[in-house]
Amino acid sequence: VYGIDMPSAHELIAHNRSTQDVADLIGADWLVYQDLNDLIEAVSGSKKIKIDNFDCSVFDGKYVTGDIDEHYLNRIESARNDASKIKTQAVSAIIDLYNN
């Protein structure tokens, strides 16, 4: 979305996994996710700078343009998966060359 090549939800390590599952997968003793409001506060910097709207779409799915919905994201994911499958199949093809 917006020209950024991001993994689809299914490609992310935490998709449909518990916090403990992710910790185990990455070899961590424990794992903590930062609250979105705390993240916004942390990156907002000085109170002297007023930020009216902070784009968190990558985290909360609320896109500022208002025209991105679940159907659109599913279509992108499907196209990405199809392209990825084709690329993987092409890369894994074995080519035998013989020289006499």
C-alpha positions as CSV (number, residue, x, y, z in Angstrom):
1,V,0.0,0.0,0.0
2,Y,1.3,3.5,-0.8
3,G,4.2,2.1,-2.8
4,I,5.9,0.5,0.2
5,D,6.8,-3.2,-0.2
6,M,5.6,-4.6,3.1
7,P,5.0,-8.3,3.8
8,S,1.4,-9.5,3.9
9,A,0.0,-10.3,7.3
10,H,0.6,-14.0,6.7
11,E,4.3,-13.4,6.1
12,L,4.8,-11.7,9.5
13,I,6.3,-13.8,12.2
14,A,3.7,-12.8,14.8
15,H,0.6,-13.4,12.6
16,N,-1.8,-15.7,14.4
17,R,0.8,-16.5,17.1
18,S,0.8,-15.8,20.8
19,T,3.5,-13.7,22.4
20,Q,5.1,-16.8,23.8
21,D,5.1,-18.5,20.4
22,V,6.9,-15.5,18.9
23,A,9.4,-15.4,21.7
24,D,10.2,-19.1,21.3
25,L,10.6,-18.7,17.5
26,I,13.1,-15.9,17.9
27,G,14.9,-17.5,20.8
28,A,13.9,-14.8,23.3
29,D,13.3,-15.4,27.0
30,W,10.3,-13.0,26.9
31,L,8.8,-10.5,24.6
32,V,6.9,-7.3,25.1
33,Y,5.0,-5.3,22.5
34,Q,4.8,-1.6,22.8
35,D,1.4,0.0,23.1
36,L,0.5,2.1,20.0
37,N,-0.4,5.2,22.1
38,D,3.0,4.9,23.8
39,L,4.7,4.6,20.4
40,I,3.0,7.7,19.2
41,E,4.0,9.6,22.3
42,A,7.6,8.5,22.0
43,V,8.0,9.6,18.4
44,S,6.1,12.8,18.8
45,G,9.1,14.3,20.4
46,S,8.9,17.7,22.0
47,K,5.6,19.1,23.3
48,K,6.6,22.2,21.3
49,I,5.8,20.4,18.1
50,K,2.1,19.8,17.6
51,I,1.2,16.7,15.5
52,D,-2.4,16.7,14.4
53,N,-2.4,13.2,12.9
54,F,0.1,10.4,13.1
55,D,-0.2,7.7,10.4
56,C,-0.3,4.4,12.2
57,S,-1.9,2.5,9.3
58,V,0.8,-0.2,9.3
59,F,-0.1,-0.9,12.9
60,D,-3.8,-0.3,13.1
61,G,-5.1,-0.6,9.5
62,K,-6.6,2.9,9.5
63,Y,-5.3,4.5,6.3
64,V,-5.4,8.3,6.1
65,T,-6.8,8.2,2.5
66,G,-9.8,6.3,3.7
67,D,-9.9,4.2,0.6
68,I,-8.0,1.1,1.8
69,D,-10.2,-1.7,3.0
70,E,-10.0,-5.4,3.8
71,H,-11.0,-6.3,0.2
72,Y,-8.1,-4.2,-1.2
73,L,-5.6,-5.6,1.2
74,N,-6.7,-9.2,0.4
75,R,-6.4,-8.5,-3.4
76,I,-2.8,-7.1,-2.9
77,E,-1.9,-10.1,-0.7
78,S,-3.2,-12.6,-3.3
79,A,-1.3,-10.9,-6.2
80,R,1.8,-10.8,-4.1
81,N,1.5,-14.5,-3.2
82,D,0.9,-15.4,-6.8
83,A,4.0,-13.4,-7.9
84,S,6.0,-14.9,-5.1
85,K,5.0,-18.4,-6.0
86,I,6.0,-17.9,-9.7
87,K,9.4,-16.4,-8.6
88,T,10.0,-19.3,-6.2
89,Q,9.2,-21.8,-8.9
90,A,11.5,-20.1,-11.4
91,V,14.4,-19.9,-8.9
92,S,14.0,-23.5,-7.8
93,A,13.9,-25.0,-11.4
94,I,16.8,-27.3,-12.1
95,I,18.6,-26.8,-15.4
96,D,20.9,-29.6,-16.5
97,L,23.7,-28.7,-18.8
98,Y,25.8,-31.3,-20.4
99,N,29.1,-30.7,-22.2
100,N,30.6,-33.4,-24.4
